[in-house]
Amino acid sequence: MKTSVQVVVIGGGVVGASVLYHLTKAGWTDVMLLERRELTAGSTWHAAGGMHTLNGDPNVARLQQYSIKLYDEIQRVSGQDCSIHLPGGLMLADTEVRMDFLRMAQARGRYLGMDLELITPGEARDVFPLLDPQYFVGALYDPVEGHVDPTGVTRAYVKCAQLAGAEVHQRTPVVGLAQRPDGTWDVRVESGDTVHAEHVVNAGGLWAREVGRMVGIELPVLAMEHMYLLTEDMPAVAENMARVGHEMPMAMDFAGEIYIRQEGGAMLLGTYEQACVPWSPRETPWDFGSQLLKPDLERITPELSVAFKHYPAMGTIGIRRVVNGPFTFSPDGNPLVGPVRGLRGYWVACGVMAGLSQGGGVGLALATWMTAGDHGDSGMDIWAMDVARYGDYATLAYTNAKVQENYRRRFRITFPNEELPGGRPLLTTPIRDRLTAANAVWGASFGLEHALWFQEPGLEPREEVTFRRSNAWNQVAGEVEAVRQRVGLTEVSNYAKYRVTGPGAEAWLSSLLTARMPALGRITLTAMLNDRGRIIGEFTVARSGDEEYYLFGSLAAEVHHSRWFRQHLPIGGEVRFE
């Protein structure tokens, strides 16, 4: 084992393997992966292997497209079979509201170059003969969905990386991380050896929190128990294979909150049940590896009842196996990717609950960020996955509440302007009671409650969410008219605030922002650009002294922006940022 490398990747699941592969593909070949047990131990090995292209964020959807297209390449280069199956996929709607959602998904998908088709319940039955069409009003068909072998994919990534020069060490647990004064890292393993690295990537999966705690950070991830079952071989499946010569498409059933796909001559069915259970909510046992958890079919009985009604043949066949294993989730269900503020050379790629859909894209995004800076020239915008979207407010209790909420809503629609209640209220301002008395409708940003608009007196302060015009329309229109024609007050507590001082403050801010800095006692509005001239923020800048400025910006982007500011602070102490 080398004693010094450019990058150490911690974790040998599908995400860590993808990061390793993409680093070598980007030209960084002096890289090493350290896995505490064997490759895929933890979550990857027992994953159902499903993959799909659609995502609520179009940029994440692009990366999911990339992941699926990548499998042919790594299978060919490595010689490792990934067991790629692309029979297509169905999203099934049981109400007109869910059809509205599918129409929006189709429009978004076509914008991204996806060949998506809205079909009738009868047409859905033609390609998925197990379903009873009377329970559905329509479906969305995606020809590029399917499943792969998680172990095969992980090994393919690793073999490709090794062919390019990467080192991989299994049964080599990392037990400590220490940063040197120059910002590089000493990675200590259980044997007592130390590897010196310029960069460390936390792809720890179930142990991402523990690897974060090695450097004093608390990552907002939580593992949830997740079950799927495998039926006995079904005559209806064999008949369909004989008739059409290929597998049935995967199916997502919103009403049942289930996913179904063919597995040989049987069917695999998984559910995101309402009676969900966190696994090891405070810390992950170090002695956990390739084990499964005790199944609990009673917990998923309501979802199974819907499944056996919607797919009658499945209710007449035996269950061969039930798999219950832990997967990690972030509070909003998207991955946590990128550099950690204040820790030079420490990167994360964790909370990836859809590893076979997103693992390739996560590896590409992080490797590009590390090797080219700020996603390079790829045009990627991965804000939806950036670890900086969370701050210190995302405590263990908050993460627990939001992850459970997200798990229960996995197959539910989140409408425009919908504010979810999990983990709230967390942070409030001193005038919350006064605004509540004025019938404020509340939202939350970066953990802080803030008033969105004000409902009429006597009516419930709640927005009736919809894909069409909501009950907020007339009220917000009235507020806008009042401010335009007369006067209004707004609370600005929900802004990030920064103070920049020192003899070099003006020159430094001018190098990052687009506008000329204001004169003493004046303010200006300005954008901030990255190294390639792209806008990454907007700020109000006030000059309060000859060498003192106050900046006000997006609260949701506070960690993102402060990370950028700190990365570009000049050496020598002429500028102080706080």
Protein Blocks (a to p, Z undefined) as FASTA:
>chain_A
ZZbdfbdcedjbfklmmmmmmmmmnopabbcdddfbbghiajlmmpghiacfbdfblklm
mmmmmmmmmmmmmmmmnopaehiacebpadddfbfklmmmmmmmmmmmmmnopacddddf
klmmmmmmmbcfklpgbdcddfbgcdddfklmmmmmmmmmmmnopacdehiacfbdcddf
kopacdddfkopacddfbdcdfekjmmmmmmmmnopacdddddddddddddddfklmmmm
mmnopacdddddfklopacddehjbccdddddfkbcdehklbccfkbccdccdddfklmm
mmmmmmmmmmmmlmmcccfbdcdddddddfkopacedddehiahiacdehilblmlmmmm
mmmmmmmmmmnoghianopacklmmmklpcfklcfklmmmmmmmmmmmmmpccdehiacf
ehpafbdcfklmmmmmnopacddeehiacdfbdcdehiacdddddfbdcfklmmmmmmmm
mmmmmccdddfklpccdddedjklmmmmmmmmmbdcddehiacddddddfkopafbdcdd
ddfbfkbccddddfklmmmmmmmmmmmgcehhlaccZZ
